Amino acid sequence: MMDIIKSKYFKYIIVILLFGIWIFFFDDYKLSKQRELKSQLSELQNELKEIRTLKEDYETKNRLIKTNQELVETIGRDNYYMKRDDEDLFIFLKEDESGKLINFE
C-alpha cells in the first residue's frame, strides 16, 4: 500500500478519482440527471408519434371533406345540428347522474 502512495502516479490517480466522483455525483450532468433526461426524451418521442398519427388522420379527414360534399353535410348535421331551410330539428337530451343535460345518443 505504501508503494502506491509513494508512487509518482499517485497524485494523478487521486485527481482522476476526484474528477470522476465530481462528474458522476455533483455535476449538472450527473448520472441521475442523465437517466431523467433519457426518460423524458422517450416520453416526448412517444408523444410525437401519437401526434404524427393524429395529424395523418386529420389530413385524410380533411382530404375527404374537401372532396365529398355529402360528408360535409353529414358532419354539419351530426356535430353542429345544422339543417336545411325546409326541415325542423329536434334535439333529445337526457340527464346524467350529476343532473347535467347531455345528448341522447
C-alpha positions in Angstrom: 0.0 0.0 0.0 2.8 2.4 0.8 4.3 1.7 -2.6 1.2 3.1 -4.3 1.2 6.2 -2.1 4.8 6.9 -2.8 4.4 6.2 -6.5 4.8 9.2 -8.8 1.4 8.4 -10.4 -0.5 8.6 -7.1 -1.4 12.3 -7.4 -2.7 11.6 -10.9 -4.8 8.7 -9.7 -6.3 10.8 -6.9 -7.1 13.7 -9.3 -8.8 11.3 -11.8 -10.8 9.7 -9.0 -11.9 13.0 -7.6 -12.8 14.2 -11.1 -14.9 11.0 -11.7 -16.7 11.4 -8.4 -17.4 15.0 -9.2 -18.8 14.2 -12.6 -20.9 11.2 -11.5 -22.5 12.8 -8.4 -22.2 16.6 -8.2 -22.0 18.0 -11.7 -25.0 19.3 -13.7 -24.7 16.2 -15.9 -24.7 13.6 -13.2 -26.0 10.1 -13.8 -29.4 10.6 -12.2 -30.0 13.7 -14.4 -28.9 11.7 -17.5 -31.5 9.0 -16.7 -34.2 11.5 -16.0 -33.4 13.3 -19.3 -33.5 9.9 -21.2 -36.9 9.0 -19.8 -38.2 12.5 -20.6 -36.8 12.1 -24.2 -38.5 8.8 -24.7 -41.8 10.2 -23.4 -41.6 13.1 -25.8 -40.8 10.7 -28.7 -43.8 8.6 -27.9 -46.0 11.8 -27.7 -44.5 12.9 -31.1 -45.5 9.5 -32.6 -49.1 9.9 -31.3 -49.3 13.5 -32.7 -48.0 12.4 -36.1 -50.6 9.6 -36.3 -53.3 12.2 -35.3 -52.0 14.6 -37.9 -52.2 11.9 -40.6 -55.8 11.1 -39.5 -56.8 14.7 -39.7 -55.1 15.2 -43.1 -57.1 12.2 -44.5 -60.3 13.5 -43.0 -59.6 17.0 -44.4 -59.0 15.5 -47.8 -62.2 13.6 -47.6 -64.2 16.7 -46.5 -62.7 18.7 -49.4 -63.7 16.2 -52.0 -67.0 14.8 -50.7 -69.8 17.3 -50.3 -72.2 14.7 -48.8 -69.7 14.1 -46.0 -69.6 17.8 -45.2 -73.4 17.8 -44.9 -73.4 14.7 -42.7 -70.8 16.2 -40.4 -72.7 19.5 -40.2 -75.9 17.7 -39.4 -74.5 15.3 -36.8 -72.0 17.5 -35.0 -73.3 21.1 -35.4 -77.1 20.5 -35.6 -77.3 22.2 -39.0 -80.5 21.8 -41.0 -81.9 22.8 -44.3 -84.4 25.6 -44.6 -87.4 23.3 -45.1 -86.6 21.0 -42.2 -87.3 21.0 -38.4 -84.6 19.8 -36.0 -85.4 18.1 -32.7 -82.7 17.5 -30.2 -83.4 15.0 -27.4 -81.5 15.5 -24.2 -81.2 13.4 -21.1 -79.8 14.0 -17.6 -76.8 12.2 -16.3 -76.1 11.3 -12.7 -74.9 14.8 -11.8 -78.0 16.4 -13.3 -76.3 17.9 -16.4 -78.1 17.6 -19.7 -76.4 15.6 -22.4 -77.3 14.4 -25.9 -79.4 11.3 -26.1 -77.5 9.0 -28.4 
